Amino acid sequence: MSQPKRFRRLKIAGVVGAVLALAVVVHGVAIRAAENSRLKDWTEAQALPTVAIIAPVDGGAAHGLELPGRLEAFARAPIYARVSGYLKSWKYDIGAPVKAGALLADIETPDLDQQLLQARADLASAQANAELAQTTASRWQQVLKSGAVAKQDVDEKLGDLRAKQAMVKAAQANVERLVAMKNFARLTAPFDGVVTARNTDVGALINAGASTGATGQELFVVSDTHKLRVYVNVPQNYVPSVPPGTRATIQVPEHPDKRYSATVEASAQSVNSTSGTTLMQLSVENPNGELLPGAYASVRLDLAQKIQVLSVPASALIFDANGLSVAVVVADDRVLVKPVSIARDLGKTVELSSGLEANDRVIENPPDGIVSGAQVRIAAAPAPKAAPPPQGKG
């Protein structure tokens, strides 16, 4: 082969090799760029928080509101001792019905008895001194007519008489005070009711005092149970729908098949800042004594207005400096934080009365620090579990 042909073939081979090398380089660069782009997309996707969304459940129009309540006696009187001594006897035990003025117990008061004897002796002494001063003053007044004594001396005798008479009045008041105290040795029922507590027994040392004192303790408790008060904490959103006169139904665990009618009588007219509720007072008749003071009760209030509510899991709520809210996913998978109001807290779920729409996509467990406008990635819904194959009979 001639030299020029060989040189031309080598030249063609070199050009082809260079083209192939350039193609390999371009292909490698393209592959790396594609991999970098995919890595960037994956990294950005991983940086987005993944959230699960749920739809709020329509709770319908609330016609009634069920809340826990507490039963209390219409009137409750703890009985304390006004005098110290020893319990001589008691007449009524727990559960016993009593009438107003009925004797509950007698207290022996030896110290008070001695004080009363001394006070009466002081009164007798003061009266004797006053009588002597009266006689002396009268005689000096008679002598003054004859001019044998100075008027100053007579005035002194009259002043001593008035002082002695004042001492009689003071001694008399002290006797009357001790007699009144002695009457407190008899503990009586203040009204018709039932003895719901007896915290003493015969021979027990009794210290005078009351709940505000440091030494006394309640000896008996008398409760008027023919009618009971029911206390319920009503959520703020429902307060306008529960005016005085609202009817209610009460159920207690010990009588599950019975319902008792009650009526809302009063409202505290204020909202507790801790619970966001208003205290309501209801009354319920208890002629047979089936309802017990201090017992738990389930109260169903008949609302005057219908309130539309939506239910969401409690985990969907956000509590921060801006108050109570939920996060929903809107267009382009972006977040919108919406303030809401709770109608009723049911534990795992809450009923919302405002702030949420039925077609909202609610984030079930919003990440910490989530704000409106943030981009999120929606987690795929879990596939339903297949039913297990039927087991053959062996």
DOBA-967273 format. One record per residue (C-alpha): x, y, z; residue in three letters. Coordinates in pm, 1 decimal, always signed. Layout:
BEGIN
<r <X; Y; Z>; "ALA">;
...
//
This chain:
BEGIN
<r <+0.0; +0.0; +0.0>; "MET">;
<r <+128.7; +342.1; -96.7>; "SER">;
<r <+231.4; +586.5; +171.3>; "GLN">;
<r <-42.4; +848.0; +99.8>; "PRO">;
<r <-323.4; +592.4; +133.2>; "LYS">;
<r <-186.5; +465.2; +461.9>; "ARG">;
<r <-160.8; +820.3; +596.2>; "PHE">;
<r <-522.5; +894.8; +489.1>; "ARG">;
<r <-651.5; +582.2; +664.6>; "ARG">;
<r <-465.8; +671.2; +981.3>; "LEU">;
<r <-610.7; +1021.2; +963.1>; "LYS">;
<r <-964.6; +885.3; +923.1>; "ILE">;
<r <-911.1; +644.0; +1211.8>; "ALA">;
<r <-788.4; +928.9; +1431.1>; "GLY">;
<r <-1090.0; +1143.5; +1347.7>; "VAL">;
<r <-1325.5; +853.0; +1419.1>; "VAL">;
<r <-1149.9; +783.6; +1750.4>; "GLY">;
<r <-1169.9; +1149.6; +1850.0>; "ALA">;
<r <-1541.0; +1156.4; +1766.3>; "VAL">;
<r <-1599.0; +840.1; +1966.8>; "LEU">;
<r <-1404.5; +981.4; +2260.2>; "ALA">;
<r <-1599.9; +1304.2; +2243.2>; "LEU">;
<r <-1926.7; +1109.1; +2233.1>; "ALA">;
<r <-1822.3; +908.1; +2540.7>; "VAL">;
<r <-1733.1; +1227.0; +2724.8>; "VAL">;
<r <-2060.4; +1397.8; +2627.1>; "VAL">;
<r <-2259.2; +1088.7; +2729.4>; "HIS">;
<r <-2085.2; +1072.8; +3066.1>; "GLY">;
<r <-2144.4; +1440.8; +3131.3>; "VAL">;
<r <-2512.4; +1401.8; +3038.1>; "ALA">;
<r <-2551.4; +1101.3; +3269.5>; "ILE">;
<r <-2386.1; +1285.6; +3557.6>; "ARG">;
<r <-2603.0; +1592.5; +3501.9>; "ALA">;
<r <-2914.6; +1377.0; +3501.4>; "ALA">;
<r <-2802.1; +1201.4; +3819.2>; "GLU">;
<r <-2730.9; +1537.8; +3983.9>; "ASN">;
<r <-3075.7; +1661.1; +3884.6>; "SER">;
<r <-3242.2; +1349.9; +4023.8>; "ARG">;
<r <-3035.9; +1377.4; +4343.5>; "LEU">;
<r <-3136.9; +1741.5; +4381.9>; "LYS">;
<r <-3504.0; +1656.4; +4329.9>; "ASP">;
<r <-3480.3; +1370.6; +4579.6>; "TRP">;
<r <-3303.7; +1589.2; +4834.6>; "THR">;
<r <-3561.8; +1863.5; +4798.2>; "GLU">;
<r <-3840.6; +1609.0; +4825.2>; "ALA">;
<r <-3689.1; +1464.8; +5141.7>; "GLN">;
<r <-3656.6; +1813.7; +5288.4>; "ALA">;
<r <-4035.1; +1862.7; +5263.7>; "LEU">;
<r <-4227.2; +1735.5; +5568.9>; "PRO">;
<r <-4448.9; +1439.5; +5492.1>; "THR">;
<r <-4795.8; +1471.6; +5637.8>; "VAL">;
<r <-5106.7; +1257.6; +5655.1>; "ALA">;
<r <-5435.9; +1426.5; +5582.6>; "ILE">;
<r <-5784.6; +1345.2; +5703.4>; "ILE">;
<r <-6132.1; +1479.3; +5634.6>; "ALA">;
<r <-6334.2; +1627.4; +5922.0>; "PRO">;
<r <-6635.6; +1424.6; +6024.3>; "VAL">;
<r <-6971.3; +1596.8; +6012.8>; "ASP">;
<r <-7118.0; +1588.6; +6362.1>; "GLY">;
<r <-7452.7; +1718.6; +6239.9>; "GLY">;
<r <-7664.0; +1975.5; +6419.1>; "ALA">;
<r <-7628.2; +1936.9; +6792.8>; "ALA">;
<r <-7976.7; +1926.9; +6951.4>; "HIS">;
<r <-7850.4; +1813.0; +7289.9>; "GLY">;
<r <-7530.0; +1849.7; +7483.3>; "LEU">;
<r <-7406.3; +1575.6; +7714.6>; "GLU">;
<r <-7172.8; +1682.5; +7991.5>; "LEU">;
<r <-7054.3; +1544.0; +8325.4>; "PRO">;
<r <-7204.2; +1704.4; +8633.8>; "GLY">;
<r <-7185.3; +1688.1; +9010.5>; "ARG">;
<r <-7482.3; +1661.1; +9248.0>; "LEU">;
<r <-7485.3; +1871.7; +9564.4>; "GLU">;
<r <-7738.0; +1907.2; +9845.2>; "ALA">;
<r <-7975.5; +2200.4; +9810.0>; "PHE">;
<r <-7861.7; +2310.8; +10156.0>; "ALA">;
<r <-7570.0; +2166.4; +10355.0>; "ARG">;
<r <-7487.7; +2270.4; +10710.9>; "ALA">;
<r <-7176.4; +2145.4; +10892.2>; "PRO">;
<r <-7242.9; +2157.8; +11268.7>; "ILE">;
<r <-6958.7; +2284.7; +11488.9>; "TYR">;
<r <-6939.9; +2325.9; +11864.2>; "ALA">;
<r <-6953.3; +2679.5; +12005.4>; "ARG">;
<r <-6844.0; +2557.7; +12350.9>; "VAL">;
<r <-6568.4; +2324.3; +12467.5>; "SER">;
<r <-6628.7; +2015.1; +12675.9>; "GLY">;
<r <-6704.6; +1645.0; +12639.0>; "TYR">;
<r <-6976.6; +1485.4; +12428.5>; "LEU">;
<r <-7241.0; +1359.1; +12669.0>; "LYS">;
<r <-7467.1; +1187.3; +12414.4>; "SER">;
<r <-7572.5; +1193.9; +12049.0>; "TRP">;
<r <-7920.7; +1123.2; +11917.7>; "LYS">;
<r <-7897.9; +1071.9; +11538.9>; "TYR">;
<r <-7659.8; +866.7; +11327.6>; "ASP">;
<r <-7579.1; +903.6; +10957.6>; "ILE">;
<r <-7874.5; +856.6; +10723.4>; "GLY">;
<r <-8128.5; +954.4; +10986.9>; "ALA">;
<r <-8392.3; +1212.6; +10885.7>; "PRO">;
<r <-8422.9; +1505.9; +11124.9>; "VAL">;
<r <-8659.5; +1797.7; +11170.6>; "LYS">;
<r <-8557.5; +2158.0; +11224.3>; "ALA">;
<r <-8465.7; +2207.8; +11593.1>; "GLY">;
<r <-8416.0; +1835.9; +11662.8>; "ALA">;
<r <-8150.4; +1767.3; +11928.8>; "LEU">;
<r <-7843.5; +1610.4; +11769.0>; "LEU">;
<r <-7612.2; +1591.3; +12071.7>; "ALA">;
<r <-7545.5; +1719.5; +12426.3>; "ASP">;
<r <-7208.9; +1854.0; +12541.1>; "ILE">;
<r <-7094.0; +1852.5; +12903.3>; "GLU">;
<r <-6929.0; +2186.1; +12985.3>; "THR">;
<r <-6771.8; +2174.0; +13334.6>; "PRO">;
<r <-6544.0; +2471.5; +13270.3>; "ASP">;
<r <-6829.9; +2682.6; +13138.5>; "LEU">;
<r <-7046.7; +2582.3; +13433.2>; "ASP">;
<r <-6784.2; +2708.1; +13676.6>; "GLN">;
<r <-6748.8; +3032.6; +13479.4>; "GLN">;
<r <-7124.6; +3080.5; +13500.2>; "LEU">;
<r <-7126.1; +3024.1; +13877.5>; "LEU">;
<r <-6848.0; +3276.5; +13920.9>; "GLN">;
<r <-7024.8; +3526.8; +13697.2>; "ALA">;
<r <-7344.5; +3496.9; +13903.4>; "ARG">;
<r <-7146.7; +3546.9; +14223.7>; "ALA">;
<r <-6981.8; +3855.9; +14071.0>; "ASP">;
<r <-7326.3; +3982.9; +13977.8>; "LEU">;
<r <-7454.7; +3933.2; +14332.5>; "ALA">;
<r <-7150.8; +4116.8; +14471.2>; "SER">;
<r <-7199.3; +4403.2; +14225.3>; "ALA">;
<r <-7567.8; +4428.1; +14316.5>; "GLN">;
<r <-7484.2; +4440.1; +14690.2>; "ALA">;
<r <-7229.8; +4713.7; +14632.8>; "ASN">;
<r <-7479.0; +4905.6; +14420.7>; "ALA">;
<r <-7746.0; +4880.0; +14694.0>; "GLU">;
<r <-7499.0; +5007.9; +14954.4>; "LEU">;
<r <-7395.8; +5292.2; +14726.6>; "ALA">;
<r <-7765.0; +5375.9; +14673.3>; "GLN">;
<r <-7829.2; +5392.3; +15048.8>; "THR">;
<r <-7518.1; +5601.3; +15109.1>; "THR">;
<r <-7600.0; +5846.1; +14832.1>; "ALA">;
<r <-7956.2; +5888.0; +14963.6>; "SER">;
<r <-7834.5; +5964.4; +15316.7>; "ARG">;
<r <-7576.7; +6217.2; +15196.5>; "TRP">;
<r <-7846.8; +6391.5; +14994.5>; "GLN">;
<r <-8059.5; +6423.2; +15310.4>; "GLN">;
<r <-7766.1; +6561.6; +15508.0>; "VAL">;
<r <-7691.3; +6811.2; +15228.5>; "LEU">;
<r <-8029.2; +6978.6; +15298.2>; "LYS">;
<r <-7913.0; +7068.2; +15646.9>; "SER">;
<r <-7589.2; +7214.7; +15512.3>; "GLY">;
<r <-7369.9; +6984.9; +15721.1>; "ALA">;
<r <-7176.5; +6849.1; +15418.7>; "VAL">;
<r <-7038.9; +7001.7; +15104.5>; "ALA">;
<r <-7212.7; +6945.6; +14773.7>; "LYS">;
<r <-6885.1; +6806.5; +14634.6>; "GLN">;
<r <-6901.1; +6517.4; +14878.7>; "ASP">;
<r <-7258.7; +6440.6; +14775.8>; "VAL">;
<r <-7160.6; +6445.4; +14406.0>; "ASP">;
<r <-6882.4; +6197.5; +14480.3>; "GLU">;
<r <-7131.3; +5961.5; +14645.3>; "LYS">;
<r <-7366.2; +5988.9; +14347.9>; "LEU">;
<r <-7079.7; +5922.4; +14106.5>; "GLY">;
<r <-6982.7; +5611.4; +14307.2>; "ASP">;
<r <-7346.6; +5495.5; +14285.5>; "LEU">;
<r <-7351.0; +5530.0; +13906.5>; "ARG">;
<r <-7020.7; +5338.8; +13883.9>; "ALA">;
<r <-7160.1; +5059.5; +14099.8>; "LYS">;
<r <-7475.5; +5044.1; +13888.0>; "GLN">;
<r <-7263.5; +5020.3; +13573.0>; "ALA">;
<r <-7070.8; +4732.5; +13729.3>; "MET">;
<r <-7404.1; +4558.6; +13792.5>; "VAL">;
<r <-7495.7; +4595.2; +13427.4>; "LYS">;
<r <-7155.5; +4458.5; +13318.5>; "ALA">;
<r <-7187.4; +4160.9; +13551.6>; "ALA">;
<r <-7542.7; +4100.5; +13431.1>; "GLN">;
<r <-7425.9; +4108.0; +13065.5>; "ALA">;
<r <-7148.0; +3860.3; +13146.4>; "ASN">;
<r <-7399.2; +3622.9; +13305.6>; "VAL">;
<r <-7630.4; +3650.0; +13006.4>; "GLU">;
<r <-7337.5; +3584.2; +12769.8>; "ARG">;
<r <-7240.6; +3267.7; +12956.4>; "LEU">;
<r <-7604.2; +3152.8; +12970.3>; "VAL">;
<r <-7624.2; +3198.6; +12592.1>; "ALA">;
<r <-7302.2; +3000.9; +12555.0>; "MET">;
<r <-7445.8; +2729.0; +12776.4>; "LYS">;
<r <-7739.8; +2697.3; +12536.7>; "ASN">;
<r <-7489.9; +2602.4; +12264.3>; "PHE">;
<r <-7416.2; +2285.5; +12460.4>; "ALA">;
<r <-7723.0; +2148.4; +12281.6>; "ARG">;
<r <-7650.7; +2086.7; +11911.2>; "LEU">;
<r <-7969.0; +2109.5; +11704.5>; "THR">;
<r <-8059.3; +2063.7; +11337.6>; "ALA">;
<r <-8093.8; +2397.5; +11153.2>; "PRO">;
<r <-8353.9; +2266.9; +10904.1>; "PHE">;
<r <-8534.8; +1953.8; +10792.5>; "ASP">;
<r <-8291.1; +1714.9; +10629.9>; "GLY">;
<r <-8073.4; +1407.0; +10664.4>; "VAL">;
<r <-7765.3; +1355.8; +10881.0>; "VAL">;
<r <-7497.0; +1287.2; +10620.7>; "THR">;
<r <-7197.7; +1283.8; +10856.5>; "ALA">;
<r <-7123.9; +1217.4; +11226.4>; "ARG">;
<r <-6763.4; +1273.4; +11327.1>; "ASN">;
<r <-6778.9; +1236.3; +11705.1>; "THR">;
<r <-6881.6; +992.2; +11976.9>; "ASP">;
<r <-6967.6; +980.4; +12346.5>; "VAL">;
<r <-6684.1; +1101.2; +12568.5>; "GLY">;
<r <-6495.8; +1273.9; +12287.5>; "ALA">;
<r <-6316.2; +1597.1; +12373.8>; "LEU">;
<r <-6492.1; +1885.8; +12201.7>; "ILE">;
<r <-6302.9; +2200.1; +12105.7>; "ASN">;
<r <-6498.6; +2511.2; +12023.1>; "ALA">;
<r <-6440.0; +2643.0; +11673.1>; "GLY">;
<r <-6551.6; +2639.2; +11310.1>; "ALA">;
<r <-6407.0; +2583.8; +10965.8>; "SER">;
<r <-6228.0; +2918.4; +10987.6>; "THR">;
<r <-6089.2; +2839.6; +11332.0>; "GLY">;
<r <-5776.2; +2643.9; +11408.6>; "ALA">;
<r <-5909.8; +2391.4; +11661.4>; "THR">;
<r <-6272.4; +2303.3; +11585.9>; "GLY">;
<r <-6397.3; +2022.0; +11367.0>; "GLN">;
<r <-6739.3; +1953.8; +11223.3>; "GLU">;
<r <-6931.0; +1716.2; +11447.0>; "LEU">;
<r <-7233.8; +1658.1; +11223.9>; "PHE">;
<r <-7344.2; +1749.4; +10873.1>; "VAL">;
<r <-7712.4; +1799.7; +10798.4>; "VAL">;
<r <-7813.5; +1811.0; +10430.4>; "SER">;
<r <-8142.5; +1903.6; +10270.3>; "ASP">;
<r <-8177.4; +1642.3; +9993.6>; "THR">;
<r <-8543.0; +1678.5; +9893.6>; "HIS">;
<r <-8406.9; +1891.1; +9610.7>; "LYS">;
<r <-8052.4; +1885.7; +9471.3>; "LEU">;
<r <-7831.5; +2128.5; +9286.5>; "ARG">;
<r <-7644.6; +2006.4; +8978.6>; "VAL">;
<r <-7328.1; +2185.5; +8868.8>; "TYR">;
<r <-7212.7; +2156.6; +8506.0>; "VAL">;
<r <-6927.9; +2328.3; +8319.7>; "ASN">;
<r <-7065.4; +2431.0; +7978.8>; "VAL">;
<r <-6819.3; +2509.0; +7693.4>; "PRO">;
<r <-6810.0; +2876.0; +7601.2>; "GLN">;
<r <-6957.1; +2820.8; +7252.8>; "ASN">;
<r <-7267.7; +2655.8; +7395.4>; "TYR">;
<r <-7338.1; +2914.0; +7668.3>; "VAL">;
<r <-7575.4; +3127.9; +7454.3>; "PRO">;
<r <-7776.5; +2813.2; +7378.7>; "SER">;
<r <-7825.3; +2729.0; +7748.9>; "VAL">;
<r <-8026.5; +3017.2; +7901.7>; "PRO">;
<r <-8196.1; +2987.9; +8243.7>; "PRO">;
<r <-8500.8; +2766.7; +8214.5>; "GLY">;
<r <-8335.8; +2521.0; +7975.2>; "THR">;
<r <-8459.7; +2167.7; +8034.1>; "ARG">;
<r <-8215.9; +1885.6; +8102.7>; "ALA">;
<r <-8214.4; +1511.8; +8167.3>; "THR">;
<r <-7995.9; +1355.6; +8436.3>; "ILE">;
<r <-7872.2; +998.2; +8458.8>; "GLN">;
<r <-7666.2; +843.4; +8739.8>; "VAL">;
<r <-7467.6; +516.4; +8730.6>; "PRO">;
<r <-7655.0; +357.1; +9021.2>; "GLU">;
<r <-7989.3; +392.8; +8837.3>; "HIS">;
<r <-7896.0; +342.2; +8470.2>; "PRO">;
<r <-8255.1; +284.7; +8358.5>; "ASP">;
<r <-8395.3; +602.9; +8511.8>; "LYS">;
<r <-8398.7; +960.5; +8386.3>; "ARG">;
<r <-8453.6; +1264.4; +8606.0>; "TYR">;
<r <-8577.7; +1600.9; +8482.4>; "SER">;
<r <-8381.6; +1911.8; +8576.6>; "ALA">;
<r <-8390.7; +2282.2; +8494.7>; "THR">;
<r <-8111.8; +2534.9; +8448.5>; "VAL">;
<r <-8153.0; +2796.5; +8721.9>; "GLU">;
<r <-7842.3; +3012.7; +8708.4>; "ALA">;
<r <-7515.9; +3080.0; +8529.0>; "SER">;
<r <-7188.5; +3208.0; +8672.7>; "ALA">;
<r <-7190.6; +3475.5; +8399.1>; "GLN">;
<r <-6816.3; +3433.3; +8352.1>; "SER">;
<r <-6578.4; +3206.2; +8162.9>; "VAL">;
<r <-6309.3; +3014.3; +8345.6>; "ASN">;
<r <-5983.2; +3113.0; +8176.3>; "SER">;
<r <-5828.4; +2770.4; +8241.4>; "THR">;
<r <-6104.6; +2545.1; +8106.2>; "SER">;
<r <-6289.9; +2786.0; +7876.3>; "GLY">;
<r <-6621.9; +2688.4; +8033.9>; "THR">;
<r <-6902.7; +2857.3; +8227.1>; "THR">;
<r <-7042.2; +2706.1; +8547.0>; "LEU">;
<r <-7416.6; +2638.3; +8527.2>; "MET">;
<r <-7644.4; +2548.0; +8818.3>; "GLN">;
<r <-7944.1; +2320.6; +8769.0>; "LEU">;
<r <-8204.5; +2196.7; +9014.9>; "SER">;
<r <-8360.9; +1851.7; +9027.9>; "VAL">;
<r <-8637.1; +1722.8; +9254.5>; "GLU">;
<r <-8541.1; +1427.9; +9475.8>; "ASN">;
<r <-8854.5; +1331.2; +9674.2>; "PRO">;
<r <-8755.8; +964.6; +9711.6>; "ASN">;
<r <-8393.6; +1029.4; +9798.3>; "GLY">;
<r <-8262.3; +824.4; +9505.0>; "GLU">;
<r <-8009.1; +1090.2; +9404.6>; "LEU">;
<r <-7716.8; +1127.4; +9643.8>; "LEU">;
<r <-7528.4; +1450.4; +9718.8>; "PRO">;
<r <-7171.9; +1448.4; +9590.2>; "GLY">;
<r <-7249.7; +1188.8; +9322.4>; "ALA">;
<r <-7140.7; +1201.7; +8958.1>; "TYR">;
<r <-7416.3; +1251.4; +8700.6>; "ALA">;
<r <-7443.0; +1258.0; +8322.3>; "SER">;
<r <-7636.5; +1569.6; +8219.2>; "VAL">;
<r <-7798.2; +1612.3; +7878.0>; "ARG">;
<r <-7898.4; +1971.0; +7805.4>; "LEU">;
<r <-8169.9; +2047.7; +7550.0>; "ASP">;
<r <-8009.4; +2325.6; +7346.7>; "LEU">;
<r <-8220.7; +2623.8; +7253.0>; "ALA">;
<r <-8025.1; +2664.8; +6925.6>; "GLN">;
<r <-7884.5; +2409.8; +6681.9>; "LYS">;
<r <-7506.5; +2422.8; +6642.7>; "ILE">;
<r <-7332.3; +2261.7; +6342.4>; "GLN">;
<r <-7012.3; +2087.9; +6448.1>; "VAL">;
<r <-6724.2; +1908.3; +6273.3>; "LEU">;
<r <-6514.6; +1645.6; +6451.1>; "SER">;
<r <-6138.0; +1600.9; +6413.4>; "VAL">;
<r <-5881.1; +1400.9; +6615.0>; "PRO">;
<r <-5735.3; +1587.2; +6910.4>; "ALA">;
<r <-5388.8; +1531.9; +6757.8>; "SER">;
<r <-5481.2; +1772.4; +6475.1>; "ALA">;
<r <-5505.0; +2072.0; +6710.1>; "LEU">;
<r <-5224.9; +2328.4; +6732.7>; "ILE">;
<r <-5178.4; +2523.8; +7056.6>; "PHE">;
<r <-4944.9; +2822.6; +7032.1>; "ASP">;
<r <-4923.1; +3191.7; +7114.0>; "ALA">;
<r <-5192.4; +3264.4; +6855.4>; "ASN">;
<r <-5444.5; +3037.4; +7027.1>; "GLY">;
<r <-5609.6; +2721.1; +6898.3>; "LEU">;
<r <-5586.5; +2628.8; +6529.2>; "SER">;
<r <-5561.8; +2345.2; +6276.8>; "VAL">;
<r <-5343.2; +2312.1; +5966.7>; "ALA">;
<r <-5506.0; +2225.4; +5633.7>; "VAL">;
<r <-5352.3; +2152.3; +5291.6>; "VAL">;
<r <-5466.3; +2379.5; +5007.6>; "VAL">;
<r <-5364.8; +2412.6; +4640.2>; "ALA">;
<r <-5003.0; +2322.6; +4538.0>; "ASP">;
<r <-4974.1; +2117.9; +4859.2>; "ASP">;
<r <-4922.2; +2427.7; +5069.1>; "ARG">;
<r <-5031.3; +2475.1; +5430.4>; "VAL">;
<r <-5296.7; +2710.4; +5561.7>; "LEU">;
<r <-5327.0; +2748.8; +5940.3>; "VAL">;
<r <-5688.4; +2822.9; +6040.0>; "LYS">;
<r <-5802.3; +2936.9; +6387.0>; "PRO">;
<r <-6086.8; +2725.3; +6526.2>; "VAL">;
<r <-6320.8; +2714.6; +6824.4>; "SER">;
<r <-6391.6; +2401.1; +7027.7>; "ILE">;
<r <-6753.5; +2316.8; +7090.8>; "ALA">;
<r <-6687.9; +2004.8; +7296.1>; "ARG">;
<r <-6379.4; +1804.7; +7393.9>; "ASP">;
<r <-6447.9; +1429.4; +7378.7>; "LEU">;
<r <-6094.8; +1317.8; +7459.5>; "GLY">;
<r <-5951.9; +1153.2; +7147.4>; "LYS">;
<r <-6171.4; +1368.6; +6925.7>; "THR">;
<r <-6293.8; +1726.6; +6953.1>; "VAL">;
<r <-6597.8; +1895.3; +6804.6>; "GLU">;
<r <-6528.2; +2230.1; +6637.6>; "LEU">;
<r <-6801.4; +2488.6; +6603.3>; "SER">;
<r <-6618.5; +2736.7; +6378.3>; "SER">;
<r <-6308.9; +2785.5; +6164.8>; "GLY">;
<r <-6320.8; +2461.6; +5963.3>; "LEU">;
<r <-6500.4; +2358.3; +5644.1>; "GLU">;
<r <-6636.9; +2013.3; +5569.4>; "ALA">;
<r <-6416.7; +1976.8; +5255.5>; "ASN">;
<r <-6090.6; +2085.0; +5422.3>; "ASP">;
<r <-5794.9; +1847.8; +5411.5>; "ARG">;
<r <-5677.0; +1851.4; +5772.2>; "VAL">;
<r <-5320.9; +1752.5; +5869.5>; "ILE">;
<r <-5360.8; +1481.9; +6132.5>; "GLU">;
<r <-5031.6; +1537.4; +6319.9>; "ASN">;
<r <-4891.3; +1877.2; +6213.3>; "PRO">;
<r <-4511.1; +1911.5; +6251.3>; "PRO">;
<r <-4376.7; +2154.2; +6508.6>; "ASP">;
<r <-4342.7; +2509.6; +6384.3>; "GLY">;
<r <-4562.2; +2461.5; +6077.8>; "ILE">;
<r <-4681.9; +2791.2; +5928.6>; "VAL">;
<r <-4910.3; +2905.7; +5650.8>; "SER">;
<r <-4751.4; +2886.5; +5306.0>; "GLY">;
<r <-4514.0; +2601.2; +5390.5>; "ALA">;
<r <-4477.4; +2325.2; +5127.4>; "GLN">;
<r <-4556.0; +1971.1; +5239.1>; "VAL">;
<r <-4560.3; +1626.8; +5087.2>; "ARG">;
<r <-4880.1; +1425.6; +5133.4>; "ILE">;
<r <-4823.7; +1070.0; +5245.9>; "ALA">;
<r <-4987.5; +799.2; +5040.1>; "ALA">;
<r <-5293.0; +646.6; +5197.6>; "ALA">;
<r <-5221.1; +296.5; +5332.1>; "PRO">;
<r <-5358.4; +17.9; +5121.2>; "ALA">;
<r <-5644.3; -171.3; +5281.3>; "PRO">;
<r <-5544.2; -502.6; +5431.4>; "LYS">;
<r <-5658.3; -807.2; +5239.2>; "ALA">;
<r <-5890.3; -1040.2; +5420.2>; "ALA">;
<r <-5719.4; -1363.4; +5530.5>; "PRO">;
<r <-5805.0; -1669.9; +5321.9>; "PRO">;
<r <-6066.9; -1896.9; +5474.2>; "PRO">;
<r <-5926.8; -2187.5; +5670.2>; "GLN">;
<r <-6009.2; -2530.8; +5539.8>; "GLY">;
<r <-6149.8; -2789.4; +5769.9>; "LYS">;
<r <-5894.0; -3049.8; +5861.0>; "GLY">;
//
